[in-house]
Amino acid sequence: MDRVQLIAIALGIGLLVYWFMTVSPQQAPQPETSVTQQNEPRPPPHAPGMPTLAPMTQAEAASLAPPAVRLETFDTVTLENDAVRMEISTRGARLRSVQLKHYRSALDENSGPLELVTVPERGTLVAFLGEGVFARLENEKYEVVRVEPREAELRVVRDGIEVRRVLTLDESGYGARLRVSVENHSDVRVRPAFQLVWYGQDNSHSTTERFQAYSLVAMEDEGVERTPLQGTSSPLSCAGGGGEPKGRELARPVEWAGIDSRYFMAVAIAEAPGEASAYQGPIGRHAGQSVLSYPPFEVPPGAHVERNYRLYLGPKVRSDVVAVEPRLEPALRVGWVWVRPLVELFVGMLRWTYEHVIANYGVSIIILTFLVRLGTFPLTQRSMKSMQSVSVVAPEMKLLQEKHKDDKAKLQQEMMALYRRKGINPLTAMGGGCLLMLIQMPFLLALYFALQSSIELRHAPFILWIHDLSVPEDFFSIAGLPIRPLPLLMGLSMVLQQRLMPTPNVDPQQRQMMMFMSVFFIFLFYSFASGLVLYWFVSNLLAIGQQVLLRRKTAAQTAKTSKDPKG
């Protein structure tokens, strides 16, 4: 294997890891646009199943814009159960706040409960009912008809059209129900188009929500579609710039739509999924809207029509999600089909170790790393032995290289013949370091997705400065540059591992390339979760120990053979 091939393999491995594991690209710097400075964004008039309307001009949009008011100027009603506390604003009967009682908003124990409404000045779960008389109802002040501990009913009447919203929290857990009804008291036909809008704003650029990116999410025809509001980033992330997400329509049938992050989601499930469509689009920097739409239909005078929705407002915990709506289960899937069995196995092993061995997820990761190395021991040991055998034939190899230095084809033939005589795997002999790394790739990817999907690791400490295994270390910074010891230690372990590899036939340029890979992995892992870096670091240490033991065993066997030639 020549230098070009080795470089290609090394770079290929690095790029594969980067592509699989780096989240959405960091956005290029842009002027900040406050969400509160914009007019109320409206769902696209050309959403699937809706009549095509001419787009509004700037002047028309300004004339329809609501007055510059904040939700704080409106009254609120509060609903609460054992897990959720929510506030409903009388402005459009929209959600002003949804707090999860069992989850903190940040690592600080005094940070308060986690807030799912990421645009508090605007609210979320807004009902747009179309044009004409319905055009501004979402901003009207609703009358509070009744309030109970877990249920509230609000209504508004304009031009003979009565709209009611009834929101009911489940007795326990993270489920809720929403009923939106329209009653026509006028003497003309109306055509409401039920559109339920989730507003989301990504706060991963803030201190408390770093590396917790939000996305617009919907399920269309058995597939989950996500539109990131902004990619996670760090000062040393290798990600490039990216523009605002493009608006896109999801044709019927759509099962549900909403927003989600790595560990939480807020979605509305369609009562009649065969009729529903969805739209995902931006409304400003780091902000977007996820719309669940039904086609419009006529309501004659004196008639009444309503739509019912099931809501989930909580963590991505399988038992909680499936208890509310089994159709949400695809939102919990992470990774590709071929790696999911390993992901499920790793998550189960981490939980079992935490519950039955030691209540520290960092130690659980170390134990898992040891078990993975134990499971791959036959492969890695065979590879290391083949590489060790190369050092035994190094003198013969050097003679061949000198003898056929002007005939590379002949040199390759003689080297292959030598490997066959000595029982050495040619692939391992010429690219053993890369092969060992390739063996670890499926396990590295599986652990990455396990860390990404296991909410138990959120805010889970290890030791010393590692306070949260689900995000990069927060040791200290110099001039805004984060100093993270764990990736640096991991890089040093890779350098030591490369030096211990018996590769006498590797030329200086190839050694430089292997050194470059170690440095490249430092930068690559600098923005990854500390739990993942811990796994790779411990795996390297175990590999180093395995190499040292093998070298000692080989040296002892060689010494014994030299003393006893007949042996």
Secondary structure, 3 states (H helix, E strand, C coil): CCHHHHHHHHHHHHHHHHHHHCCCCCCCCCCCCCHHHCCCCCCCCCCCCCCCCCCCCHHHHHHHCCCCCCHHHCCEEEEECCCEEEEEECECCCEEEEEEEEEECCCCCCCCEEECCCCCCCCECEEECCCHHHCCHHHCECEEEEECCCEEEEEEEECCEEEEEEEEECCCCCEEEEEEEEEECCCCCECCCCEEEEEEECCCCCCCCCCCCCEEEEEECCEEEEEECCCCCCCCCCCCCCCCCCCEEECCCEEEEEEECCCEEEEEEECCCCCCEEEEEEEECCEEEEEEECCCCCECCCCEEEEEEEEEEEECCHHHHHHHCHHHHHHHCCCCCCCHHHHHHHHHHHHHHHHHCCCCHHHHHHHHHHHHHHHCHHHHHHHHHHHHHHHHCHHHHHHHHHHCCCCHHHHHHHHHHHHHHHCCCHHHHHHHHHHHHHHHHHHHHHHHHHHHHCHHHCCCCCCCCCCCCCCCCCCEEECCEEECHHHHHHHHHHHHHHHHCCCCCCCHHHHHHHHHHHHHHHHHHCCCCHHHHHHHHHHHHHHHHHHHHHHHHHHHHHHHHHHCCCC
